[in-house]
Each structure stands twice: as C-alpha cells, then as structure tokens.
C-alpha cells in the first residue's frame, strides 16, 4: 500500500479512498503536500490542519464548477462538483462528530454531489427510500444503452464510508448494462448524519426496503437483482442475503465474518480499559469517537456488547445465492481468514474467493493499493451472474 504519509495509516488510507472515489492525485497532492508535518502530530495528526486543507480544496473545486456552469459547460461543472464532493467529505471525515463544522462540511459534500448528479449525462436520480418511519438515502445510476427491464445491483459500503464513495463501482456496472442503487444504510453517510440512524446488525431490514422500492421501478427485472459491498459491507451484505432471498448474486470486496473479533484487534480493546489503540497507525479509517457515534453507543464497553450481534456464525449457512469474495492478503482491517471462514460457511452452489497478494497488487484493505483488476473482476462476475437467462 502507498503511504502518502509514512507515519499515518489513517490519513494515507483517506488519500487512497479519495482517489478511488473520483479525486485527482494532482489536486490531492497539491493540498496534502502541506500536511507532512501535521500528519506526524501524535496521537492522531493535526486534525485542524487536515480539515482546513481539504475544505480549501473543496471550495476551489466548487468555484470551478460554478464558473463552468456560468459559461454553460455542464460536463466540466459536473466533473468539478464530483471532486468537490469528495474533498468536502474528507474535510468532515476526521472532525469530532460534535464539531458544528462537521455538519457544515458534510452538507457541502452532499450539495456538491447533487450538483454533479444533476448535470451528469445521463443524470443520476437522488432518492429517499421509506424505512421504519425514516428514510434510506440513495441514488440510482441508469444502465448504459439499456431499455426496458434489466438487471440491477445494490451498492453498500463500510463502517465509516458512504454511498458517494461507491460511485466508481456504479459507473463500472452501468457500463456493463446494470442499473445500480447505491444507498446509505443505518450508521452510514447521511443515514447517520442527517437522519440519525445508527448501525444495526440486521442489515437485511434496510436491504429489503431497498429491494421493495426497486421492484416498483420499470427498469428493474425482479429476477436479476445483485448486491455489491465493500469493507464492513463484507459483513452487512452476507448478512442481508442470508435473509433477503430475492437477491440472486452477492459480491464483497473485503469479507468480515466476525466484526466483534476484528474490531477487538483493530482498536486494541481491553475489557475495563476500553480501546487502547486509536492513534495514527491503528488500522482504522476514522476516529474512535466517530465509531462510537456510528454504533450509537456512549463508550467502548457498550460498543463491544452491541458488536456481539455483528457476527455471521449461525447465519452464513443460510446464504444460498451466488457469492464472490475478493480480499487483500495484507488487509489490516480484516485478515484473509475472515474471507475463508465465510466461503466455507455458506451454502451457495456457486461461490468463489480471490485473494490478491502484495506481489500482484491489491493486497491492502478492499484492494485500495491497486483497485484493478479486482474491480473489473467483481463487475464482470456480477454481469455474468445477472445476465438474462435464455429460454
């Protein structure tokens, strides 16, 4: 994995995530080259400098989008807005959840993504899916070159990620004729920040709400529904398809069989002492406070009591749909043994695991060190599994 900040795993991972989500390295390097010293500040880097720098970059791109739109250049405005959205996400990402600037930065992130979606051709539809008296925020990306009912894939990300980070997957599936619905489930993105929905183990509930909504759409073939997920989505997605049988194929980028055990390792949890490992090089994509907020708990003891339910033991054998797992050999968040446990536990007739090594690239968490060819393998596999069956 490329460490932009050699002394800071979390910040380096954020750089890779920003690039994968649509950011440009040149723009990110322009901003982050000024953060070298800030990254070394213990225990978690100079978050003020981080927030200030990413926010400045986001505002620059916002202005570029506005200038392009004023000249009638919608393509440029859309492109600038996507990248502004990415950068504002990271201006928010590591702030204390109670900091009012976090809410402001996230609002700009959502606003920029909405501008991107509006001016993209074809446009992306932003939707709110009814769910238990609240909503599941989502966006629908139409398949390229398809008319009439066709395959659709749900997209879900991980613990501290959001639906906007999955656009690169949506784009690649759309090019293969698959409509996509990317959504923020409880604990994720704007489901958490705007609607107050915290993480829950029974992820089949929001997924079922999404499937119900999709089946009302004319572009959806009910017999060809898939699910693609990444990171902690490697727990959420298998859990969902164990119960939601209308999903025919599931692909995960980074499997998590036992989130409790993985999180114990990641934060160095010691009963009675709490999390002992939350600094720069802990295998975490966000802060300890943000994790507690995601889980909706006040402390680490409560967090690990809640995480007792976030396990696939006794659940995975219910999985019968086709399953494809890609995993990095050096994944610091969830070791490859998590993927192997899932593969062995499921009842799927068609199941496959592909582990990427350091020698070939793609060995880091969700293959972020080298996303290809893992991304193409996942998208090609999903296209094959959801292809129309000939009579």
N, C-alpha and C positions, 0 to 999 in steps of 0.2 A: 504494500500500500504506500502511496505517495504521501509523505508527511510534509505539507506546506509549512507547518510549524513543528519542527522536530521535537519540541518539548511539550506539545499539547495535542493529545489524540482527539479530544472533543472538537477543538477548533479545526483541526485538519480534516476530520470527518465531515464537518459542516461545509468546508470548501468543496469536497467531492460531491456532497449532496446537492449543493447549489449548482454545480456544473451539470450534474445528471438531470436536474430539474429544468434546465434551459439557460443557465447563466453562461457567460462567456469568460474564458480564462483570462483574457487580456483585461477585461473590466475588473474582475475579481482580484487579479494580481495588482492592478493599479491601486485598489483600496487596501488590500491585505498586506502589501509590502510595507506599509506604515505601521503594521501591528506586530512586528517581530518582537520588540521588547515587551509589549503588552501581553503577548502570549506566554511569556516566561513568569509573569507575576503569579505567585502562589496564593491560595491553593488552586484557583480556577481561572486564572487570567484576568486581565483588566477589562471587566465587562462593560464599563462605561465607554472605554475606547472602542470596543467591539461594536456596541450599539451605535455610537456616533458615526463610525466609519461606514458601516453597512447602510445606515439611514441616509447618509450623504450620497452614497452611490445610488440608492433607490430614488432619491429625489432628482438626481441628474437624469436618470432614465425616464422618470415621469415627465420632466420638462421636454426631453427629446420627443417623447410620444405626443405631447400637446403641440409642439412645434410642427411635427409631421402631419398631425391631423388638421391643423390650421391651414396647411398647404394642400390638403386633400389627399395625402398619401396614407391611405388606410393600412396598407401592408406594413409599412415602417412603423406606424403608430401601434399596430398590434404586436409586432415583434418587440419594440421598446417596452411596451406595457407588460409583456410576459416576464421580461428580465427584471423590470422594476418590482414586480410582484415577488419574484424570487429573493431579491435583495432586501425588501422590507420584511419578508418572513424572517430573515436572519437578524435583522435589526431588533426584532421582537424576541427571537428564539431563546436567548440566554438571560434575558432580564428576569428579575424577581417577578413572579406572577402577580403580585400586588402592586407593582410599579405602574402608575397610570400611563406611562409612556408605552408599556407593552400593549395595552388595548389600542392606543392610537396607532402604533406601528402595524398591528395586525389588521386594523381597519383599512390602512393604506394598502396592505398586501392584498386584501380581498377586493378593494376598489380597482386596483391595477389589473388584477386577474379578470375582473368583469369587463374592463375596457378591452383587454386582449380578446376575450371571448366574443364580445360584440362585433369587433372589427375583423375578426378572422374569417376567412372564406374557405369552407363553409363555417357559419357561426356555430359556437358552442352554446348549448342551452343550459342555463343555470336553473336548478330546480330544488324545491324543498319537498321531501317525501314525508307524509304524515307518519308519526311514530309515537305511540303511547302518550298522547296529549302534547307532544312537541314535534320536532321535525328532524329528519336526517338531511343535512345539506349535501347536494350532489351536483354534478354536471354531466351532460350527455354529449358525447362526441360521435357524430354520424360516421358510418362506414363510407369509405371512398368507393364510388362507382356502383352502388347497390340501390335497387328499387324494390319495394315490396318487403315482406317479412324476411328476416335473415338472422344470423347468429348475433349474440350479444354477450359481452363479458363484464362482470362486475369487477371493480378495482378497489382494493383496500391496502392501506399502508400500515405503518407500525405504531409503536408506543407513542412517540412524540412527533410523528410526521403528520402530513395532511394530504387531502385529495389532490391538491395542486401539484404536489411532488410526483404524482403518478401520471402526469400528462405525457411524459416521454413514452410510457407504456401504451397509453391510449392512442397516441399518434401511430405507433408501430402496429397496433392491432387494427386501427382504422384502414391503414394501407393494405391490410390483408382481408378487407371486406367484413370486419367485425365492428359493430357498434359497441361503444363502451359507456358504462355508467360508473364514474368514479365518485366515491362517497366518503364522508367523514362519519365513522361510527362513534358510539359513545367513548369519550376520552380522547378523541382525535380532533385536530383542527378546530373548525368553527362549531362543531357539535359541542365541544367542550367550552370554547372561549365565548361563543355567542349565546348558546342555548343551555349551557350548564350541565350537559350530560357527561357523567364520569364513566370510566372504564367498567366493563362488566364481563364476566366470564362467559355468559350465554350469548355469544355473538351471533348465533343463529337467529335471534329475535330481530335485530336490525337488518340482517341479510334477507330474512323472509319478507320484511316490509318493503325492501327494495325490489325483490322478485315480484311481489304482488303489484307494485307500481309499474314495473316493466311490462307485465302481461296486459296492461291496458293500452300499450303503445302499438300502433300499426306496423312499425318497423321491426318488431320482435317476433321471432319464431320461438314459441314456447318450448319446443323440443331441443333447442340449441342454445342453452344458457351455460356460461362458464364463469369461473371466479379466479382472479389472479391477485396475489397478495405478496407483500414483502415485509421482512423484518419481523416485528411482533405479529404482523399479519400471518406469519408462519404458524402461529397458534390460532389466531382468530379464524382463518379460512378453513383449516381442517375441522375445527370445532363446528363451524357453520354447516359444512357439507355432511357432517355426521348426522344432522337432523333435517336439513333442508334438501329433500331428495329431488327437487326439480332442477338442481344444478347437475349437469352431466359431466363436467370436467373441472378440475382444480389444479392450478399451478402455483407453487410457492417458491419465492426467492429468499431462502433462509428459513429453515424449519425450526420451530420451537415446540418440543414435546412437553416440557415441564418448565413453565415460566418461573415458578417459585424457585426451583433449584438454580436456574440460570441467573435470576436476579440476586440470589444469595451470593453467588460468585462475583457478579458484576459490581455490587456495592460493598462487598466485604461485610455482610450483615452478621452481627454477633448478638444473640439474644441478651437483652438487658443493656447493651451498649448502642444498638442501632446500627446505622450504616457507617463503616469506618473507612470507606474507600470512595470518595466523591471528587477527588482532585482532577488536575489536568489530564492525567493519563489513565483514569478509570475508563473501562470500556462502556461509555455512556454517550448518547447523542444529545443529552440535555442535562439540566441540573437536578440535584436531589429534590429541591423544593417543587420543581415542575413535575417530577414523577409523583410526588405525594398529591399534588393537585389533580393530575390525570386520574389517579386512583380514587380521589375523593376522600382521603383519609388525613388525620392530623399528624401522624407520626409513623416511624418505620415498623414498630410493633403491630400497629393496625394494618399497615401495608402488607406485611407478610401473613397476617391472618387472612386478609382478603385474597391474597395470591394462592392460598391453599386450593382454591377452586379453579385456578387457571392451569389446569393440567389435562392432558389428553389420555392419561391412564384410565381405562374403563370406558372410554369414549371412542377412541380411534378405530376400534374393531367394527364400529357402525358405519365407517366410511366405505362406500361401495362404488362411488364414481371413479372415473379415470383420474389418476394422480401423477403429477410430475413435480419433482423437487430439484432445484438447483441450490448448491450450497458451496461456500468457500472453505477450503481446507484450513485456513488460518482465521476463521471467523472468531473474533474475541467476544462477541455477544452471546453466541450460541454455538458450541462446538459441533463438528460434523456428526458426532454420536447422537445428537438430537434428531438429525435427519434420518439416520439409520434406524433409530427407535420407531419413528413414525412410519417409515417404509415397511418395517417388519410387522407393525401392529394393525395396519389397515386391511380391510377385506376386499380391496379393489382387485378386479381381474387384470386391469392394465395399470401398472404402477412402475415408476422409474425414478432413479436417483442419479444425478450427475454432480460430482464433487470436483470443483476447479482447484488446481494446485498453484503454488507460487510460481513454478516454472512456466506455466502457460498463461498465468494472469487470471484475475477473477477470484483470488483466494480470500479476499477480505470480506467483511460483512456485506451481505447482499451484492457481492461482486463489484463493489464500488470502485475498487482499484482499477478494474478493467471490465466495464459492463458488457462489452461484446466479447465472445459470441453468446453469452448466457441469455441476454435479452432476446436475440433473434431466435435462439432455440426455444425459449418459452413461447414466443409469439407464433412461431411455426407449428409447435406442438399443439397449441390451442386451436389454430386454424384447421389442423388436421382432425382434431377430435370433434370440432363443431361443424365440419363440412356436411353439406346436405347428403343424406343417405339416398342413394339411387334405388328405385323400386326393382 
